[in-house]
Amino acid sequence: MWASLRNIGRNAESGGYRRYAWTGADADCRLWFRMQAEARGLDCEVDRNGNQWAWLGDPLAGDAVVTGSHLDSVPDGGAFDGPLGVVSSFAALDELRHRGVEFTRPLAITNFGDEEGARFGLACVGSRLAAGQLTAEAAHRLRDGDGITLPQAMEAAGYDPDAIGPDPERLARIGAFVELHVEQGRALDLTGDPVGIASAIWPHGRWRFDFRGEANHAGTTRLADRRDPMLTYAETVLAARREAELAGALATFGKIAVEPNGVNAIPSLVRGWLDSRAADQDALDTVVAGIERAAREHAERAGIDLDVVRESFTPVVEFEHALRDELGALLKGSALRDTGRDVPVLGTGAGHDAGILSASVPTAMLFVRNPTGISHSPAEYAAEDDCVAGVIALADVLEGLACR
């Protein structure tokens, strides 16, 4: 499966992946998913929001056990973030069939659309729509960097944008959702464990900072006469690092757009996107407020106009304790844990479809060790033995939840 997926959407120069929503690479990933499902005799369907479902058993029976993740990527992302969960889900089904177990609940494998938000700037679009956390009207207003709207992109890919919206009846038929994901940090590497269980997802969000100054000639305008928004943006980036350190949080300006974007032109507009995350809501509020306060102070001194817009926000997600504890019990007694120790439980600052669905469905997550902690990069990595351990762990969980 890895070999057949490896080259889809991969950039030859960077070695990273550019699998953006509703593009050719996304279509190829969706075809790959359907072929994997059909090869296993699963019934494959696409819901109203473009999410793919591969079913074993009757989807209408209710109390289904669902697993899976996503196949899209951030710009020049790694091979494991998302795809590891989908590949492992198919492999876990293969393992369960090899064990000869009898399924007592319907099982589905999913590929949620546009999880990373790389194209339209909002993460987890597919699951947000399904859970009613994103309205169809708001989704229709989403645009990519080229001005293409989400409806235009969906239509070009052969999907109906007028059909998108909440899917409560589908979610009501799910008894549990378990997402396997590569760890996006080094907690498991430090404990020496190949697999862990998620406890919670930190609250996090994205804020757009628009710094407006005055375009002018770079070679003829005196420094004293400039209204250069790039300087205020730079001061804000440094302030973000300071505020994050003080609050024990995370803050990153990782995306920027400049107008007119000329080498010999002072910018008229610098637009920067802040990603901030923290272990609790108070810390997140503190760091974001501190960054905005610093930005406005620098902007006022420099004669720069500033607008700050919160584009997305996800509150803290505590995964259902009963399901989380059940996973711990299943894995403690499995062949994966020959030491008899408990499987480590850890929090994460990364958002996931499981976090979005947790408000509607009992959800849980498994993490597979990432020895470098690097993610959202071509250097993202998980060892083959750990990936296999993840498959066995997921199979043990699915057997305990869905099989006799």
N, C-alpha and C positions, 0 to 999 in steps of 0.2 A: 504493500500500500504506500509506504514512504516513497518508493522508487517511482510509482505512477503519479504521485502528487508533487514530487520534488521540483520539477521545472515549471510548473504552472505559475505565471506571474512573477517569475524570478528575473531580476535585473542582472544582465551579464556583467556590468561594470562594478556595481556595489556588492553583488552576491546576496542582496536582500530582496524581500518580496514587496510587490506593489499590487496587492489584490484588493482593489477598491470596489465599493458597492456599485452594482449595476454596470460594470465594465466587462470587457471581453474576458479578462482573467477571472472575474467573479463567475461569469457564465461557465467557464471551463471547470471551475471548482464545483459548481452545482451539478454539472454533468458527471464529474467524478463521483460525487456523493450518490447520485441516482444509480450509477453503474455498480457501485459497491453494494447498495441496497438490493438491487435486482439480482446481483450475483448470489445473494444469500436468501433469495425468495421473499424479501420484505416488500410490503406495499408502500410505495413512495408517493407522497403528496406534498403540495405546496399550499400553505395557508394564505389567507387574505393579505397578509403583510410580507409575503415573500419568504417566510421561514420554511425550511424543508423538514419533513418528518418521514422516517422510515419505520413502518409498523410491523411487529410480530404479534399477532392476535388482533382482536376486534377493537378498533379505536373508540367505538361507541360504548364499550362495556363499562368504562369508568375505572377509577382506582389504578390507573396505569403507572408504571415505573418508567421514567424517562431519563435518558442520559444523552450526552453530547456537548457541543460547544459551538465554535464558529470557525470559518475558514478564511475570512477576510484578514487584512493586515494593516498595520500602520505603514507609513512610507519607509521603505527599506527595512521592514521588520524581519524578525527571525522565523525559523521554520516551525517552531514548537508552540508559540502563543496562539492558542485556538485549535490548530490542526491536531496537536497531540491528543486533545480530548475527543475529537471526532474519530481519529484513527484508533485510539484505544477503545472506544465504544464498540466499533465493529470487531476489533480483536477480542474484546471481552465476550461478545456474543459467540464468536467462534470457540472460545475456551469453554463456555457453558455448554455448548452443543457437544463438544468433545467429552465433557463430563457426563453427558447423558441425562441432564436434569430435566424435570418436567415444569414448565412454566404455569403458574397459577394466576398470574396477573398479566395484562397486556404490557408489552415492552415497546418503547420507541427510542430511536436514535435521532437527534436533531442537529441541524445546522442553522443557527440563528443568523439572520442577515444583518449586515452593517453594524457589527458589534463595536469595532474600533472607532467608528466615526471619522475615519481619515478623509473622506470626501466631503461630507456635509457638516462636519464640525460638531456633531452630537453623537455621543456613544450609545450603543445598545438600541438603535432605532427599531429593529425588528421586535425585540422583546418589550421595549417600552410601549410600542403600539399595541401589542397583544394584551399587555397588562393594563392598558388604559392610562398609562403615565405620560403619554404623548398623544395629543389629539390629532385627528386627521388634518384639521385646519393648520395647526402648527407645523406638521410634517410637510404639508404642501408649500409652506413658505421657505423651507430649507433650500439653500443654493450652494453649489460648489464654487471653487475659485474661478471658474470660467463663466459663472453666472447661470449655469444649467440648474434648473430646479429639480427637486426630487421626483415630481410627477413626470417631467420630461425624460429623466434618466430611466425611470421604471418603464415608461412606454417604449423607449428605444430598445430596452432589453426584453420586450414582449410581455410585460406585466401590466395589470390594470391598477393605476394609482387611485381610482375612485373607489376601489374596494377596501382600502386600508382602514383600520380602526380597531377598537377593542374586540377581544375574542374571549369573553368570559366563559362561554359554553365549553370551548376547547380546554381552557385552563381548569375548569371544574372537573374535568375527567381525569386529571393528573393527581395521583396520590402521593408521588414523591419525584423530585428532580434532583439528580446527582451529577454534578459537573466535575470532570477531571481536568486539571490545568497544570502546566509547568509552573513551578514556584517562581515568582518574580522577585527574588531576594535570596539570601543565603542561610536562612534559619535552619533548614534541614541539613545543609552541608555542615553547619556548625555542630549539630547534634549527632550527625552520622546516620541519619534515617533516610531511606529512599522515598518514603511516602509519609505525608502528614494529612491532617484533617483541618479544615478551616473553622475558625471560631466566629469571626466577624470580618466585615469589610469596613474600613475606615470611611467616615464621611468625606466627600470630595466634590469638587466642582470645577467649572471652567468660566473664567471671566475675560471679557474682551476690553482692552484699554485702547481708546482712540486718542492719540495725541495730535492736535492740529496746530500747525505753525504757518509759515509763509515760504512758499517756493521762491528760490532766487538762484542767481549764478554763483557757483562755487568759487570761481576765479576772480570775481570782481566785488563781491559783497564783504565789507569789513566784518570781522568777528563781532564787534560791538553792535552792528546793525542787524544781526541775524535773529530770527525767531525759528530756531532749529529744533523741531520736536524730537530728533534723534537723541539729543543730549538729555532731555527729560526722560525719554524711554530708558536710556542707559542708566541714569540715576535710579529709576524705578526697579530695574533688574537687580542692581546692587542692594537696594532696600529690601527686595523680596528675600534675598539670601540672609540678610541680617535678621529680618522679622521671623523667618522660619527657624533660624537657630535659637532665637530667644524663646519661641513658643514650643520648641521641640516638635515642629511640624515639617512639612515638605512644601516647597513652592518653586515652580519652574516656569520660566518664559521660554517655550520651546518652538514657538511659531511666530513669524513676523511678516507683515506686508508693508511695503513702502511705496509712496507715491510722490513724485513721478518715477522714482526708482532709476534715476540716472546717475552715472558716476560723477558727472560735473554739475549736479544740481542739488541744492539744499532741499530736503524733503518738505512737502506741504503737509503730509500725513504719515505718521508711523502708527501702525495698528499692531499691538502685541497681545498674545493670548496667554493668560496665566492659568496654570494648573496647580491647584493647591489641595493638600490632603493632610489629615491629622487623626490622631487616635480617638479624639472626642470632639463634639460640636463646639465647645467653648474654645478649645485651642484653635480650631479652624477659623472661627469667627474672629479671634484675636489676630491671627496672622494676616488674614485678608483685609481686615480693617486697618491694620498697621501699614500694609503695602499701599492701600488706596490713600491713606492720609499722607504718606510720604510723597506719593505721586502728585497729589494736588498741591502740596507745598512747593515742590520743585517746579510744577507747571505755572503756578502763580508768579513765582519769582522770574521765570523766563518769558512770561507773556504767552504761554501756550494754553490753548483750550483743551479740556480733557473731558471725555465721556467714558464711564465705566458701565458695562452691561454684563450681568450674569447670564451666560448662555445655557448653562446646565448645572444641575446640582443633584446629588444623591446623598441622603442622610445615612447615618450609620446603619449597617445591616447586621443584626444578630441572627445567625442561622438557627433554625429551630433546634432547641436543645435536645428534645426527645430524639429527633432523627440523627443529630450529631452524636449523641451518646450511643445510639444503636449502631452507627457506623464504627465507633470505637470498640464496641463489644464484638462485632463481627470480625473486625481486623485483628483484635487481640487474640482471638481463637483460631486465626487462620495460619496457613503454612508460612505466610509472609513474616510472621512474628515468632521466630524460633527462640527468642530470648524471653518471651512472656511479658515484656515491658509494654506499657501502653503506647499506642501510636500518638506522636506529638500533636498537640492542637495549637494552631497559631493563627494570628490575625494577619490581614494583608491590607496594603494601601491601594491595591489595584481593583478596579471595578469589573464586574462580570455579569453575564446574563442571569446567573443564579441569584445575584443580588437583586436584580430588578424583579425577578419572578417571586422572590421570597415573600412579598406582600400578598401574593395570591395563592401560592403553592408551597407546601413544605419542601425546603431545599437544603442541600448540603454540598460540600465541595471536598475533593481530594487534591492534594498537591504532590507533584513529582519533583524530586530534588534537582536543583539547578546549581552545579558546583561553582559557577562563577558569579551567580546572582544577576548576570546581565540579561536584560530583556528589551524588547522593542529595538533590536539591533541584529545585524547578521551574525554577530558573535553569540547569540542566544544558543544554549546547549543543554542537552540532557543525555547522560550516558545510556547506551542501549540496555544494560542490565537494569538500570533504574526505570526505564520506560517499560520493560517487561514486568518489573515489580508493580508498576502502576496498573498494568493490564490485569495482573493477578488480583490486586487489591480491588479493582473495580468489579471484576468477575465475582469475587467473594461477596462484595456488597450487593450486587444485583441478584446473586443466588439467594442471599438471605432475605431480600426484599420481595423478589418476584417468583421464586421457585419453591417447589416442594423438595 
